[in-house]
Amino acid sequence: MFNPNEFKQAFETVVEVMQMGERNHVPDQWKSYPPDFHIARAAAPLQQWLSGDRSDDHLSHACTRLMLALTLRDS
């Protein structure tokens, strides 16, 4: 049976990445790009993860980009 609580930590991580981004980027700038932009930006950290690079939390950054794309797609 599906348990939404199993995803709680993942969602909290995405929120943390977004909060980090707020410190380094213009507020709400992510909304000015189309979903395809964020999907393309997710590709690099996914490739880094797949190649075994664990020097950064690439998976969290990729997931955040995909969440941005999904949010924009549905808006």
N, C-alpha and C positions, 0 to 999 in steps of 0.2 A: 504494500500500500504506500502511496506517495505521502511523504512527510515533509511539508514545506520548511520545517525547522532544520532539516539537514542542510539547507542552503543558506542559513542565517549567517554563518561565518563568511561565506563567499560574498554575500551582499554587503556585509560590513566592510570587507576588504575593498570592494568597488567604491564604497563611500569614502574610505580613507584615501584611495588613489585620487578621487575627485577633489577632495579637500586639499591634497598636496598640489594638485594642478591649479587650484584657485590661487595659491601663493605664487605661482610662476607664470600665469597666463592672464590675459585680459578677461575680466568677469564675463561669463556667458559667451565667450568667443566661439566655443564649440558649436553653438547653435547656428552660426553663420556658414557652416560647411554642410554639404549634403551627406547623406548616409554613406555613399560610396567612398568618400574621403576617409571616414573613420574606419571603414572596413579595410581599406588599403593600408592604413596606419597600423592596424592590428596584425597585418601579415608579418612585419619585421620581428616583433617580439615573439610571435608564434614560431617563426623559423629559428630564432635564437634558442627558444625552449627545446624545440625538436632536435637541435644540434647538440644539446647537452649543456648549454651555457646556463649556469645557475648563479651567475655573478649579480643578478638583479632579479626582481620578481616579475619576470617577463609575462608570465601567465596572467597575473593580475592586471597588468597594463593592457594586454590584448583583450581581456574580458571587459575591461572598462570601455575600451574603444568600441567593442561590439554592442555594449549596452547603450552607448551614445547613439550609434547607428540605429538601433532598434527604437529608441525613444524618438529620434527624428523621423523615422519611417512612419511611426504611428501618430505623429502630431499633425 
